[in-house]
Amino acid sequence: MKTLLLVCIYLLFTTPDVFAQSTETRIKEINQLTAHISNNLADYDTVTADIWGESTEGGHAIAYYDGKQMVHIKTTHYGETGKTDTEYFFDKGQLVLAVRKEEHYNRPMYYDKKRAEEDGDTEFFDPSKSITETTTYFFTSEKLILLLDKNNKEVASATAGNSIAGADHIEQAHKLKKLLAKK
């Protein structure tokens, strides 16, 4: 009985380290995989599609195939006040990484110097004044395991809002996979 108690106490204090190491190892594997995919995009077959109805100015998507296996999707959605680029990476058909870059314009894209002057404004659309925020989602078995915020800081992925955001990326990735399926 004493031995069982000691084993239980040992497991209680060491199991979190095992899970942390497992997650850390998986993150490293995902980073290696996505670096390999990114470095070899020119070698993959592609399928493209326009995307309408998800942003004010539309967008487009491109899927990259290694043979019959989709390994990467990149989307761009345009709006009057910014654009969003999202990249999805797959391992054996499952989403393992989603990287979302949101570019926020200083003024709407149609707000040029002439328009600003007419409105008595001194600031007009200037792409160099855009602010970009990147959020990174890591998945294993299509479950969110790590979320990095715009400051590249780890955020609790188990919170309700973050779990929903992760699930939204999984849902969007599956929708895009259907749209961009090889024919």
CYANA upper distance limits for C-alpha pairs under 8 A (distance plus 0.5 A):
  1 MET  CA      5 LEU  CA      6.79
  2 LYS  CA      6 LEU  CA      6.77
  3 THR  CA      7 VAL  CA      6.66
  4 LEU  CA      8 CYS  CA      6.66
  5 LEU  CA      9 ILE  CA      6.72
  6 LEU  CA     10 TYR  CA      6.58
  7 VAL  CA     11 LEU  CA      6.64
  8 CYS  CA     12 LEU  CA      6.56
  9 ILE  CA     13 PHE  CA      6.99
 10 TYR  CA     14 THR  CA      6.61
 11 LEU  CA     15 THR  CA      5.91
 12 LEU  CA     16 PRO  CA      8.25
 13 PHE  CA     17 ASP  CA      8.44
 14 THR  CA     18 VAL  CA      7.11
 15 THR  CA     19 PHE  CA      6.88
 16 PRO  CA     20 ALA  CA      6.53
 17 ASP  CA     21 GLN  CA      6.51
 18 VAL  CA     22 SER  CA      6.59
 19 PHE  CA     23 THR  CA      6.64
 20 ALA  CA     24 GLU  CA      6.49
 21 GLN  CA     25 THR  CA      6.43
 22 SER  CA     26 ARG  CA      6.63
 23 THR  CA     27 ILE  CA      6.61
 23 THR  CA    145 ILE  CA      7.76
 24 GLU  CA     28 LYS  CA      6.83
 25 THR  CA     29 GLU  CA      6.79
 26 ARG  CA     30 ILE  CA      6.63
 26 ARG  CA    140 THR  CA      8.26
 27 ILE  CA     31 ASN  CA      6.63
 27 ILE  CA    138 PHE  CA      7.67
 28 LYS  CA     32 GLN  CA      6.72
 29 GLU  CA     33 LEU  CA      6.62
 30 ILE  CA     34 THR  CA      6.55
 30 ILE  CA     96 VAL  CA      7.23
 30 ILE  CA     97 LEU  CA      7.80
 30 ILE  CA    138 PHE  CA      8.38
 31 ASN  CA     35 ALA  CA      6.52
 32 GLN  CA     36 HIS  CA      6.71
 33 LEU  CA     37 ILE  CA      6.76
 33 LEU  CA     91 ASP  CA      8.48
 34 THR  CA     38 SER  CA      6.48
 34 THR  CA     89 PHE  CA      7.05
 34 THR  CA     97 LEU  CA      8.46
 35 ALA  CA     39 ASN  CA      6.52
 36 HIS  CA     40 ASN  CA      6.81
 37 ILE  CA     41 LEU  CA      6.68
 37 ILE  CA     71 VAL  CA      7.80
 37 ILE  CA     72 HIS  CA      8.00
 40 ASN  CA     44 TYR  CA      7.64
 41 LEU  CA     64 TYR  CA      7.60
 44 TYR  CA     64 TYR  CA      6.14
 44 TYR  CA     65 TYR  CA      5.81
 44 TYR  CA     66 ASP  CA      5.93
 44 TYR  CA     67 GLY  CA      8.16
 45 ASP  CA     64 TYR  CA      6.21
 45 ASP  CA     65 TYR  CA      5.54
 45 ASP  CA     66 ASP  CA      7.23
 45 ASP  CA     67 GLY  CA      7.90
 46 THR  CA     62 ILE  CA      7.07
 46 THR  CA     63 ALA  CA      5.94
 46 THR  CA     64 TYR  CA      5.20
 46 THR  CA     65 TYR  CA      6.59
 47 VAL  CA     62 ILE  CA      6.16
 47 VAL  CA     63 ALA  CA      5.71
 47 VAL  CA     64 TYR  CA      7.32
 47 VAL  CA    180 LEU  CA      6.50
 47 VAL  CA    181 ALA  CA      8.09
 47 VAL  CA    182 LYS  CA      7.40
 48 THR  CA     60 HIS  CA      7.85
 48 THR  CA     61 ALA  CA      6.10
 48 THR  CA     62 ILE  CA      4.84
 48 THR  CA     63 ALA  CA      6.84
 48 THR  CA    180 LEU  CA      7.12
 49 ALA  CA     60 HIS  CA      6.23
 49 ALA  CA     61 ALA  CA      5.84
 49 ALA  CA     62 ILE  CA      7.06
 49 ALA  CA    179 LEU  CA      8.02
 49 ALA  CA    180 LEU  CA      7.33
 50 ASP  CA     58 GLY  CA      8.05
 50 ASP  CA     59 GLY  CA      6.37
 50 ASP  CA     60 HIS  CA      4.73
 50 ASP  CA     61 ALA  CA      6.78
 51 ILE  CA     58 GLY  CA      6.25
 51 ILE  CA     59 GLY  CA      5.32
 51 ILE  CA     60 HIS  CA      5.56
 51 ILE  CA     61 ALA  CA      7.46
 51 ILE  CA     77 HIS  CA      8.31
 52 TRP  CA     57 GLU  CA      8.41
 52 TRP  CA     58 GLY  CA      5.23
 52 TRP  CA     59 GLY  CA      6.90
 53 GLY  CA     58 GLY  CA      7.12
 54 GLU  CA     58 GLY  CA      7.21
 54 GLU  CA     77 HIS  CA      7.98
 55 SER  CA     59 GLY  CA      7.84
 55 SER  CA     77 HIS  CA      6.57
 55 SER  CA     78 TYR  CA      6.70
 55 SER  CA     79 GLY  CA      6.40
 56 THR  CA     78 TYR  CA      7.24
 56 THR  CA     79 GLY  CA      5.51
 56 THR  CA     80 GLU  CA      7.35
 57 GLU  CA     77 HIS  CA      7.86
 57 GLU  CA     78 TYR  CA      5.51
 57 GLU  CA     79 GLY  CA      5.56
 57 GLU  CA     80 GLU  CA      7.50
 58 GLY  CA     77 HIS  CA      6.39
 58 GLY  CA     78 TYR  CA      6.18
 58 GLY  CA     79 GLY  CA      7.97
 59 GLY  CA     75 THR  CA      7.72
 59 GLY  CA     76 THR  CA      5.79
 59 GLY  CA     77 HIS  CA      4.74
 59 GLY  CA     78 TYR  CA      6.20
 60 HIS  CA     75 THR  CA      6.23
 60 HIS  CA     76 THR  CA      6.05
 60 HIS  CA     77 HIS  CA      7.27
 61 ALA  CA     73 ILE  CA      7.41
 61 ALA  CA     74 LYS  CA      6.11
 61 ALA  CA     75 THR  CA      4.75
 61 ALA  CA     76 THR  CA      7.00
 62 ILE  CA     73 ILE  CA      6.12
 62 ILE  CA     74 LYS  CA      5.91
 62 ILE  CA     75 THR  CA      7.05
 62 ILE  CA    180 LEU  CA      7.94
 63 ALA  CA     70 MET  CA      7.35
 63 ALA  CA     71 VAL  CA      8.21
 63 ALA  CA     72 HIS  CA      6.24
 63 ALA  CA     73 ILE  CA      4.84
 63 ALA  CA     74 LYS  CA      7.07
 63 ALA  CA    177 LYS  CA      8.47
 63 ALA  CA    180 LEU  CA      6.73
 64 TYR  CA     70 MET  CA      6.31
 64 TYR  CA     71 VAL  CA      6.39
 64 TYR  CA     72 HIS  CA      5.62
 64 TYR  CA     73 ILE  CA      6.73
 65 TYR  CA     69 GLN  CA      5.89
 65 TYR  CA     70 MET  CA      4.84
 65 TYR  CA     71 VAL  CA      6.23
 65 TYR  CA     72 HIS  CA      7.74
 66 ASP  CA     70 MET  CA      6.81
 66 ASP  CA     71 VAL  CA      7.07
 68 LYS  CA    182 LYS  CA      8.37
 69 GLN  CA     92 LYS  CA      7.85
 69 GLN  CA     93 GLY  CA      7.46
 70 MET  CA     90 PHE  CA      7.51
 70 MET  CA     93 GLY  CA      7.26
 70 MET  CA    177 LYS  CA      8.41
 71 VAL  CA     89 PHE  CA      6.25
 71 VAL  CA     90 PHE  CA      5.28
 71 VAL  CA     91 ASP  CA      7.11
 71 VAL  CA     92 LYS  CA      8.41
 71 VAL  CA     93 GLY  CA      7.82
 72 HIS  CA     87 GLU  CA      7.65
 72 HIS  CA     88 TYR  CA      6.04
 72 HIS  CA     89 PHE  CA      5.07
 72 HIS  CA     90 PHE  CA      6.56
 73 ILE  CA     87 GLU  CA      6.17
 73 ILE  CA     88 TYR  CA      5.56
 73 ILE  CA     89 PHE  CA      7.16
 73 ILE  CA    176 LEU  CA      8.38
 74 LYS  CA     85 ASP  CA      7.62
 74 LYS  CA     86 THR  CA      6.28
 74 LYS  CA     87 GLU  CA      4.95
 74 LYS  CA     88 TYR  CA      6.91
 75 THR  CA     84 THR  CA      8.44
 75 THR  CA     85 ASP  CA      6.05
 75 THR  CA     86 THR  CA      5.76
 75 THR  CA     87 GLU  CA      6.93
 76 THR  CA     83 LYS  CA      7.44
 76 THR  CA     84 THR  CA      6.10
 76 THR  CA     85 ASP  CA      4.93
 76 THR  CA     86 THR  CA      7.06
 77 HIS  CA     83 LYS  CA      6.05
 77 HIS  CA     84 THR  CA      5.68
 77 HIS  CA     85 ASP  CA      7.03
 78 TYR  CA     82 GLY  CA      6.95
 78 TYR  CA     83 LYS  CA      4.94
 78 TYR  CA     84 THR  CA      7.12
 79 GLY  CA     83 LYS  CA      6.07
 80 GLU  CA    108 PRO  CA      5.57
 80 GLU  CA    109 MET  CA      6.05
 80 GLU  CA    110 TYR  CA      7.87
 81 THR  CA    104 HIS  CA      6.66
 81 THR  CA    105 TYR  CA      5.71
 81 THR  CA    106 ASN  CA      8.06
 81 THR  CA    107 ARG  CA      6.82
 81 THR  CA    108 PRO  CA      5.00
 81 THR  CA    109 MET  CA      6.78
 82 GLY  CA    102 GLU  CA      7.76
 82 GLY  CA    103 GLU  CA      5.74
 82 GLY  CA    104 HIS  CA      4.99
 82 GLY  CA    105 TYR  CA      5.55
 82 GLY  CA    108 PRO  CA      8.08
 82 GLY  CA    109 MET  CA      8.32
 83 LYS  CA    102 GLU  CA      6.55
 83 LYS  CA    103 GLU  CA      5.77
 83 LYS  CA    104 HIS  CA      7.40
 84 THR  CA    100 ARG  CA      7.47
 84 THR  CA    101 LYS  CA      6.12
 84 THR  CA    102 GLU  CA      4.99
 84 THR  CA    103 GLU  CA      6.62
 85 ASP  CA    100 ARG  CA      6.38
 85 ASP  CA    101 LYS  CA      5.63
 85 ASP  CA    102 GLU  CA      7.03
 86 THR  CA     98 ALA  CA      7.34
 86 THR  CA     99 VAL  CA      6.01
 86 THR  CA    100 ARG  CA      4.85
 86 THR  CA    101 LYS  CA      6.70
 87 GLU  CA     97 LEU  CA      8.42
 87 GLU  CA     98 ALA  CA      6.05
 87 GLU  CA     99 VAL  CA      5.66
 87 GLU  CA    100 ARG  CA      7.06
 88 TYR  CA     95 LEU  CA      7.36
 88 TYR  CA     96 VAL  CA      8.26
 88 TYR  CA     97 LEU  CA      6.31
 88 TYR  CA     98 ALA  CA      5.09
 88 TYR  CA     99 VAL  CA      7.20
 88 TYR  CA    173 ALA  CA      7.31
 89 PHE  CA     95 LEU  CA      6.40
 89 PHE  CA     96 VAL  CA      6.37
 89 PHE  CA     97 LEU  CA      5.67
 89 PHE  CA     98 ALA  CA      7.00
 90 PHE  CA     94 GLN  CA      5.59
 90 PHE  CA     95 LEU  CA      4.98
 90 PHE  CA     96 VAL  CA      5.99
 90 PHE  CA     97 LEU  CA      7.63
 91 ASP  CA     95 LEU  CA      7.03
 91 ASP  CA     96 VAL  CA      6.89
 94 GLN  CA    141 SER  CA      7.43
 94 GLN  CA    142 GLU  CA      6.86
 95 LEU  CA    139 PHE  CA      7.13
 95 LEU  CA    140 THR  CA      8.24
 95 LEU  CA    141 SER  CA      8.34
 95 LEU  CA    142 GLU  CA      6.29
 95 LEU  CA    170 ILE  CA      7.26
 95 LEU  CA    173 ALA  CA      7.82
 96 VAL  CA    138 PHE  CA      6.25
 96 VAL  CA    139 PHE  CA      5.00
 96 VAL  CA    140 THR  CA      6.38
 96 VAL  CA    141 SER  CA      8.27
 96 VAL  CA    142 GLU  CA      7.18
 97 LEU  CA    136 THR  CA      7.80
 97 LEU  CA    137 TYR  CA      6.11
 97 LEU  CA    138 PHE  CA      5.20
 97 LEU  CA    139 PHE  CA      6.46
 98 ALA  CA    136 THR  CA      6.40
 98 ALA  CA    137 TYR  CA      5.58
 98 ALA  CA    138 PHE  CA      7.22
 98 ALA  CA    169 HIS  CA      7.54
 99 VAL  CA    134 THR  CA      7.44
 99 VAL  CA    135 THR  CA      6.43
 99 VAL  CA    136 THR  CA      5.04
 99 VAL  CA    137 TYR  CA      6.83
100 ARG  CA    134 THR  CA      6.04
100 ARG  CA    135 THR  CA      5.77
100 ARG  CA    136 THR  CA      6.88
101 LYS  CA    132 THR  CA      7.01
101 LYS  CA    133 GLU  CA      6.10
101 LYS  CA    134 THR  CA      4.86
101 LYS  CA    135 THR  CA      7.10
102 GLU  CA    132 THR  CA      5.98
102 GLU  CA    133 GLU  CA      5.74
102 GLU  CA    134 THR  CA      6.88
103 GLU  CA    130 SER  CA      6.76
103 GLU  CA    131 ILE  CA      6.10
103 GLU  CA    132 THR  CA      4.80
103 GLU  CA    133 GLU  CA      7.05
104 HIS  CA    130 SER  CA      5.89
104 HIS  CA    131 ILE  CA      5.65
104 HIS  CA    132 THR  CA      6.75
105 TYR  CA    109 MET  CA      7.80
105 TYR  CA    125 PHE  CA      7.59
105 TYR  CA    126 ASP  CA      7.95
105 TYR  CA    127 PRO  CA      7.06
105 TYR  CA    129 LYS  CA      7.40
105 TYR  CA    130 SER  CA      4.98
105 TYR  CA    131 ILE  CA      7.17
106 ASN  CA    124 PHE  CA      8.10
106 ASN  CA    125 PHE  CA      6.60
106 ASN  CA    126 ASP  CA      7.20
106 ASN  CA    127 PRO  CA      8.12
106 ASN  CA    129 LYS  CA      6.40
106 ASN  CA    130 SER  CA      6.09
106 ASN  CA    131 ILE  CA      8.28
107 ARG  CA    111 TYR  CA      6.84
107 ARG  CA    123 GLU  CA      8.23
107 ARG  CA    124 PHE  CA      6.47
107 ARG  CA    125 PHE  CA      5.25
107 ARG  CA    126 ASP  CA      7.93
108 PRO  CA    125 PHE  CA      6.67
109 MET  CA    125 PHE  CA      6.13
110 TYR  CA    125 PHE  CA      7.69
111 TYR  CA    115 ARG  CA      6.31
111 TYR  CA    116 ALA  CA      6.96
111 TYR  CA    124 PHE  CA      6.12
111 TYR  CA    125 PHE  CA      5.94
112 ASP  CA    116 ALA  CA      6.70
112 ASP  CA    124 PHE  CA      5.78
112 ASP  CA    125 PHE  CA      6.15
113 LYS  CA    117 GLU  CA      6.68
113 LYS  CA    123 GLU  CA      8.04
113 LYS  CA    124 PHE  CA      5.89
113 LYS  CA    125 PHE  CA      8.04
114 LYS  CA    118 GLU  CA      6.73
115 ARG  CA    119 ASP  CA      6.78
115 ARG  CA    124 PHE  CA      8.35
116 ALA  CA    120 GLY  CA      6.62
116 ALA  CA    121 ASP  CA      5.22
116 ALA  CA    122 THR  CA      6.73
116 ALA  CA    123 GLU  CA      7.00
116 ALA  CA    124 PHE  CA      6.19
117 GLU  CA    121 ASP  CA      6.03
117 GLU  CA    122 THR  CA      7.12
126 ASP  CA    130 SER  CA      7.68
133 GLU  CA    150 LYS  CA      5.57
134 THR  CA    149 ASP  CA      7.39
134 THR  CA    150 LYS  CA      5.33
134 THR  CA    151 ASN  CA      8.36
134 THR  CA    152 ASN  CA      8.39
135 THR  CA    147 LEU  CA      7.87
135 THR  CA    148 LEU  CA      6.24
135 THR  CA    149 ASP  CA      5.34
135 THR  CA    150 LYS  CA      5.74
135 THR  CA    152 ASN  CA      7.97
136 THR  CA    147 LEU  CA      6.25
136 THR  CA    148 LEU  CA      5.55
136 THR  CA    149 ASP  CA      7.20
136 THR  CA    152 ASN  CA      8.48
137 TYR  CA    144 LEU  CA      7.33
137 TYR  CA    145 ILE  CA      8.32
137 TYR  CA    146 LEU  CA      6.51
137 TYR  CA    147 LEU  CA      5.25
137 TYR  CA    148 LEU  CA      7.09
137 TYR  CA    166 GLY  CA      7.35
138 PHE  CA    144 LEU  CA      6.36
138 PHE  CA    145 ILE  CA      6.20
138 PHE  CA    146 LEU  CA      5.54
138 PHE  CA    147 LEU  CA      6.85
139 PHE  CA    143 LYS  CA      5.57
139 PHE  CA    144 LEU  CA      4.97
139 PHE  CA    145 ILE  CA      5.82
139 PHE  CA    146 LEU  CA      7.56
140 THR  CA    144 LEU  CA      7.20
140 THR  CA    145 ILE  CA      7.09
142 GLU  CA    170 ILE  CA      7.43
143 LYS  CA    166 GLY  CA      8.07
143 LYS  CA    167 ALA  CA      8.31
144 LEU  CA    157 SER  CA      7.06
144 LEU  CA    158 ALA  CA      8.45
144 LEU  CA    163 SER  CA      7.28
144 LEU  CA    166 GLY  CA      6.28
144 LEU  CA    167 ALA  CA      8.31
145 ILE  CA    157 SER  CA      6.94
146 LEU  CA    154 GLU  CA      7.53
146 LEU  CA    155 VAL  CA      7.90
146 LEU  CA    156 ALA  CA      8.13
146 LEU  CA    157 SER  CA      6.27
147 LEU  CA    154 GLU  CA      6.27
147 LEU  CA    155 VAL  CA      5.94
147 LEU  CA    156 ALA  CA      7.54
147 LEU  CA    157 SER  CA      6.15
147 LEU  CA    162 ASN  CA      8.32
148 LEU  CA    152 ASN  CA      5.49
148 LEU  CA    153 LYS  CA      5.61
148 LEU  CA    154 GLU  CA      5.11
148 LEU  CA    155 VAL  CA      6.38
149 ASP  CA    153 LYS  CA      5.91
149 ASP  CA    154 GLU  CA      6.99
149 ASP  CA    155 VAL  CA      7.00
156 ALA  CA    162 ASN  CA      8.02
157 SER  CA    162 ASN  CA      5.92
157 SER  CA    163 SER  CA      6.64
158 ALA  CA    162 ASN  CA      7.07
158 ALA  CA    163 SER  CA      6.32
159 THR  CA    163 SER  CA      6.51
160 ALA  CA    164 ILE  CA      6.66
161 GLY  CA    165 ALA  CA      6.74
162 ASN  CA    166 GLY  CA      6.62
163 SER  CA    167 ALA  CA      6.63
164 ILE  CA    168 ASP  CA      6.53
165 ALA  CA    169 HIS  CA      6.90
166 GLY  CA    170 ILE  CA      6.93
167 ALA  CA    171 GLU  CA      6.65
168 ASP  CA    172 GLN  CA      6.55
169 HIS  CA    173 ALA  CA      6.46
170 ILE  CA    174 HIS  CA      6.80
171 GLU  CA    175 LYS  CA      6.76
172 GLN  CA    176 LEU  CA      6.62
173 ALA  CA    177 LYS  CA      6.58
174 HIS  CA    178 LYS  CA      6.96
175 LYS  CA    179 LEU  CA      6.91
176 LEU  CA    180 LEU  CA      6.42
177 LYS  CA    181 ALA  CA      6.24
